[in-house]
């Protein structure tokens, strides 16, 4: 009688196989987020052929097509959308596990992905890099400069955004500082053109204004800082209108005219004397700088360390300002 032989069992996946699978998941997620292989390759610091091969290997392993490829674009198939949703959860859990383990070591490492408006990146974050690197030399800060949206919040470790009073976004957000918009100019400009005493005086000055999505860009609207009733709407002849705060700030520092800027942005220039506050009883409004975070259970230790560092520096930058400036809340 013939003996029945057992069919050979498939080998169990080892640790390396699991790590490779996590890598292909990360690559697939990046291709989906970046909507292309080339952009994903740049973000991952890989070659395009490597990224393409890893995604193809993943599709072969799953036995289904995850991405619809054309000569100009890459989009998710229905199976790809469903798989991506699960992949995000799996990778977030893996990151949480890593964060819990890393919390027990004093030496932090890895990357902190930050999305920030251009002016905050240049005038607040960039000056912090050297000091933060001295504290944590194995942490790399990856800064992505563009305007934030709620849809993008979950793709980054920290997303910085400025919001007006009453902001109630459907995100996990940590307020960093509440500030206000103040009129300012360089000492050289004020020496040459005089100091405005009331808002109406701005009509005779060189004004640098932010372009508005709605409404006129040649009108400056102010309200009293003390909270009393009182608003001013001044029609001016601007010498510069821009939709980029950094451009307006640079021109103000160079003596081009008077602009309104967030106090947290110009604090160091007021302290050094490169800018002077004008119309001290008036403001363009109050704003809060938020750090919005992914809805993960555990914040990676390296992310918490960087966020605490930014918050501490921002609060410290408010110290030593001229006495007539308004107090800020943290």
Secondary structure, DSSP 8 states (H G I E B T S, - for coil): --------------HHHHHHHHHHHHHHHHHHHHTSHHHHHHHHT--HHHHHHHHHHHHHHHTS--EEE-SS-EEE-HHHHHHHHHHHHHHHHHHHHHHHHHTT-S---EEEEEEE-HHHIIIIIGGGHHHHHHH-TTEEEEEEES---GGGGGGSSEEEEEEETT---SSEEEEEEEEEEEEEE-HHHHHHH---SSGGGGGGS-EEEE--SSS-SSEEEEEETTS-S-EEEEE--EEEEES-HHHHHHHHHTTS-EEEEEHHHHHHHHHHTSSEEESTTEES-EEEEEEEE---SS--HHHHHHHHHHHHHHHHHTTT--TTS---B-
